[in-house]
């Protein structure tokens, strides 16, 4: 089969396409400001070229005409030219900085908004440090690309044009002699671009690896200390840092490999210009001012010419970061906004699973045609061994994942047919691993109800049995909780989480082993708080400690993604099945189980 050559349009993130896209989508938004900066750059370039031209006139006034008055006038004009250049340079630099800051902020907002539209599954496949790198380096690269382009066109190109015009005016033949160095320089620079792309990609991924190790080490500092992993972590990050250092050194060698060639060619060009210019003054009657004006313009044109020659290298280096940013922004959202769907309308808050099948990975089902009903205003408990699918039930209820088959209904409405926002507004979740934001206690409670008043925050804390310990802190509700709430104990964090759920006042409560990691005293306090939370609400609770759900209205034993037993506590004990085995194991009972009297309503 014939393979056709790859076209430039085959890669949506190719250099040419990516540059055009950045200009169209982001640069043109600020075209008026860019135009003003471009005009100021033109003024600065013109002033620089004019200063080179005037130098020749000053030399002629001094050495040919012996005109002191003319020298004084030209000196005053030179001062004005440099003032004008300074003002114009300041203006365009400030304008470009403001544009860059606006584009940077906008791209950071875009990326964060995109991440907020992704599902939990999207993040389970990646490390958070990757997004930190894209948020910082990627967003900054976009502004660097646009700045390189506008500076190349407005500063370097215009300045080079102005200085070349001065050179042509003074001596066209000598100007053509200076241009002879361009072709070999461009040929060498073109070969360096491909190498730079690979090195820039390695630099980005290496930096992300360093962020990953740093983040994991700091967030898991207790584990690091407990297992004396300090040296192991240092070795891991040393390896990554050394790799990035080697790559950076290699990039420095490759990207600057053109400098010796450019300097050598420039030296030959300057030497040829000096010889030709000196000869033209001595033997051909040219004026010294003409020679000095040309030489000044030639030397001043060297730097912008060198920057323009390196532009392709600089662009390709920064386009890697821009590509990393846009790859995330462009990808289809795994949890697209569905606010156009009808809102969930609750009457009784009756939850029903109808033959639900779900798998995180193909051919590895976690739930297998599961069906049950959580009755309104009652507590339904899920128990069973780890890995049976209990937590998945809550994740599907919150639509953190979508079911593969079957349906989840609330008051007869399929949750896939209503907006996620309305569904999640009607549910309150408290997990075993409580996440608190790095803010105050009061703010963390208020996250359950944006705009909550202080009275509502206090009332929720009181109902969650948290008010007493909160007021024990000198700052009360203004006490910072630290990163992940590390300044609080496990029981305190758990009660704040319950308060956050209480203030939401949702009719459906989801509890995922909310007391499993607590000591007996903390568990008693949290259990009391949970009783306040669940009162007269439809509650689905995952329990590891079976004594916490003995009074549940319905207990479902989940194993292998299926419900193998269901009933009330006493009924399940009488059957002597899986639930009875779990209960006996937890209480280490060797003899017969003592059953509580069966109530008339059981």
C-alpha positions, -999 to 999 in steps of 0.1 A, spaced: 0 0 0 14 34 -10 22 58 18 14 94 10 37 121 24 25 137 55 9 171 50 14 200 72 -24 200 80 -23 163 92 -12 174 127 -37 197 143 -10 208 167 17 213 140 37 245 144 21 264 115 -15 255 124 -9 261 161 6 295 155 -23 305 132 -48 293 158 -32 312 187 -32 343 166 -68 339 155 -83 328 188 -63 348 213 -41 374 196 -69 390 175 -89 396 206 -65 423 216 -57 436 181 -63 472 190 -37 470 218 -14 451 196 -17 477 169 -9 505 194 22 485 206 32 480 170 30 517 163 52 524 193 76 497 182 78 514 148 86 547 165 113 531 186 128 514 155 127 546 135 144 565 163 171 539 165 177 539 127 177 578 127 203 578 155 226 557 133 220 581 103 227 612 124 260 598 137 273 601 101 261 636 98 279 645 131 311 630 119 309 650 87 301 682 105 331 677 128 358 664 104 347 677 70 327 709 75 342 720 109 307 732 118 304 735 156 268 750 154 257 721 133 271 696 158 252 713 186 220 712 167 224 675 158 234 668 194 201 683 206 182 663 180 199 632 192 187 638 228 151 642 215 154 611 195 165 590 225 138 605 247 112 595 220 127 561 218 126 556 256 89 567 258 79 545 229 98 515 243 82 519 277 48 522 261 49 490 240 65 470 268 38 479 293 11 472 267 25 438 257 29 429 294 -8 437 301 -19 417 270 3 387 282 -11 389 317 -47 389 303 -40 360 280 -23 340 307 -52 345 331 -77 336 305 -60 304 296 -57 294 332 -94 300 337 -102 280 305 -81 251 317 -96 251 352 -131 254 338 -124 224 315 -111 203 344 -142 211 364 -163 196 335 -145 163 336 -157 132 354 -140 114 383 -128 87 359 -109 113 339 -88 122 370 -83 86 381 -61 80 350 -38 110 356 -17 126 383 -28 161 395 8 174 390 3 170 353 -25 196 354 -4 219 376 23 219 349 -2 225 321 -18 253 341 14 271 347 40 263 320 14 256 293 -6 288 298 27 308 300 39 293 267 9 307 248 18 342 259 55 336 250 46 325 215 24 356 209 51 379 224 78 363 202 57 369 171 48 406 179 83 414 190 98 397 159 75 417 136 72 450 155 106 453 172 132 432 154 118 433 118 110 470 118 143 479 134 162 457 108 143 474 80 151 508 93 188 500 98 190 483 64 175 514 48 203 535 64 229 511 51 215 512 16 214 549 17 250 551 27 265 524 5 243 498 -13 273 476 -23 286 473 12 250 465 24 248 436 -1 281 423 12 267 422 48 236 402 36 258 374 23 260 357 57 222 350 59 218 319 37 243 296 56 230 308 89 194 299 81 205 265 68 221 256 101 192 269 122 167 249 103 184 217 112 182 225 149 145 230 151 135 192 151 160 185 179 146 214 200 110 200 197 120 167 213 140 183 241 113 208 249 88 179 253 111 160 276 116 192 296 79 196 301 73 160 312 103 160 334 91 191 352 57 174 357 75 144 373 93 167 398 60 183 407 44 148 411 71 136 435 71 169 455 33 169 458 31 132 469 59 136 494 44 166 511 8 154 511 20 120 525 46 135 549 32 115 578 37 82 559 71 94 548 81 101 584 65 70 598 83 47 574 115 67 573 112 73 536 130 106 536 161 92 518 139 72 493 120 104 484 152 124 481 166 97 457 134 97 436 133 135 432 171 136 427 167 112 398 140 134 382 158 166 388 191 152 374 172 141 343 157 175 338 191 191 344 207 169 318 179 177 293 182 214 301 219 213 295 214 195 262 188 220 252 212 248 261 239 232 239 216 226 209 197 260 210 230 279 213 249 259 188 241 285 162 259 313 182 295 304 171 285 302 135 266 335 137 294 352 155 320 339 130 299 349 100 292 383 116 330 388 122 337 381 85 310 405 75 322 433 98 358 428 87 348 429 50 327 460 57 357 477 75 380 469 46 356 480 19 345 511 39 380 521 48 391 517 12 362 537 -1 371 566 22 408 565 14 407 557 -23 372 565 -36 365 598 -19 337 587 4 331 608 35 340 595 69 304 602 81 291 579 54 315 551 66 307 555 103 269 558 97 270 525 77 291 508 102 269 519 132 238 507 114 254 474 105 265 467 140 231 477 155 213 455 129 233 424 141 212 418 173 177 420 157 190 399 128 203 372 152 170 372 171 150 368 139 173 340 128 166 322 161 128 329 160 120 294 147 139 277 175 123 299 202 88 294 187 90 256 185 104 254 221 74 273 235 48 256 212 53 224 232 38 240 263 10 256 243 2 222 228 0 206 262 -25 232 273 -47 230 242 -47 192 242 -67 193 275 -89 223 265 -98 207 231 -106 172 244 -143 164 247 -156 168 282 -162 135 300 -189 152 320 -204 178 297 -227 204 310 -263 192 309 -282 221 324 -306 220 294 -320 187 308 -350 190 332 -343 194 369 -349 166 393 -383 171 410 -386 153 444 -418 143 460 -409 114 484 -372 110 475 -376 72 467 -344 58 453 -345 27 431 -318 7 413 -333 -13 384 -310 -41 370 -280 -18 372 -248 -31 356 -215 -12 357 -178 -17 351 -149 6 355 -130 -14 329 -144 -36 300 -151 -72 310 -146 -65 347 -181 -58 360 -184 -43 395 -222 -43 397 -242 -71 380 -279 -64 374 -283 -50 409 -318 -40 420 -331 -25 453 -353 2 467 -343 28 493 -377 38 508 -384 75 515 -374 88 549 -358 55 559 -322 42 562 -310 16 538 -276 1 547 -251 -16 524 -227 -41 540 -203 -67 527 -167 -74 520 -144 -48 504 -145 -46 466 -181 -58 465 -194 -26 448 -209 -7 478 -191 26 471 -199 23 434 -236 24 443 -231 59 458 -209 70 429 -236 61 404 -262 78 425 -242 110 423 -236 104 386 -198 105 391 -200 76 366 -228 65 342 -244 31 344 -236 7 316 -270 -9 317 -302 -6 337 -314 26 354 -313 45 386 -346 61 395 -355 88 420 -393 92 424 -396 74 391 -373 98 372 -342 83 356 -313 103 369 -296 101 335 -325 122 322 -321 151 346 -294 176 351 -264 166 372 -266 199 391 -302 194 402 -294 158 412 -264 167 433 -282 197 449 -307 172 463 -281 149 478 -256 153 507 -225 131 509 -202 123 538 -174 99 532 -148 81 552 -120 102 539 -132 137 546 -118 165 524 -116 199 539 -104 229 519 -75 250 532 -98 276 548 -115 283 581 -139 259 599 -168 282 592 -160 284 555 -157 246 552 -192 242 567 -206 270 545 -194 251 513 -225 230 519 -247 260 512 -231 289 494 -241 322 510 -250 306 543 -254 330 572 -233 327 604 -265 316 623 -270 288 598 -234 277 601 -236 276 639 -269 258 639 -254 231 616 -224 228 638 -245 224 669 -266 197 652 -234 179 642 -221 180 678 -192 202 666 -200 236 681 -184 228 715 -150 218 702 -151 247 676 -156 272 703 -127 257 722 -103 272 696 -92 308 702 -105 318 668 -137 297 669 -153 294 635 -124 315 620 -99 288 629 -79 276 599 -81 239 593 -48 236 574 -42 216 542 -67 187 540 -78 197 575 -46 183 591 -49 207 620 -80 189 632 -84 153 645 -103 127 625 -134 129 646 -134 167 643 -130 166 606 -158 141 603 -182 162 624 -174 193 602 -183 171 572 -216 162 588 -223 199 595 -215 207 559 -240 181 548 -266 193 574 -265 229 562 -272 217 527 -306 203 540 -308 178 512 -336 151 512 -312 123 502 -282 114 524 -253 92 513 -228 80 539 -197 60 529 -183 44 561 -184 77 578 -172 63 612 -150 35 600 -117 52 608 -126 67 642 -120 56 677 -149 46 700 -153 80 716 -152 99 683 -175 74 667 -201 79 693 -200 117 688 -201 114 650 -229 88 652 -250 112 672 -243 139 646 -253 115 618 -286 107 635 -295 144 633 -285 144 597 -305 113 586 -337 121 605 -367 120 581 -344 118 551 -338 90 526 -305 76 537 -282 51 520 -253 42 543 -223 20 537 -212 4 570 -181 -15 580 -190 -16 617 -222 -34 617 -233 -22 651 -238 13 636 -266 1 613 -284 -24 636 -315 -1 636 -315 5 598 -349 0 581 -333 -23 555 -299 -40 553 -285 -52 520 -256 -76 519 -235 -68 487 -210 -93 474 -195 -96 440 -216 -68 427 -249 -85 437 -273 -83 466 -271 -117 482 -292 -110 513 -317 -83 524 -337 -77 555 -336 -61 590 -309 -68 615 -328 -94 636 -342 -112 605 -307 -115 590 -292 -129 622 -320 -155 624 -312 -167 589 -276 -174 598 -264 -164 564 -236 -140 552 -247 -111 574 -247 -133 605 -212 -145 596 -200 -109 593 -216 -100 626 -202 -130 644 -168 -123 630 -168 -87 642 -180 -97 677 -158 -128 679 -187 -150 689 -180 -187 691 -214 -197 704 -250 -192 693 -261 -156 686 -284 -139 711 -314 -126 691 -333 -95 702 -371 -100 704 -388 -96 671 -411 -65 670 -445 -66 656 -434 -43 627 -403 -62 618 
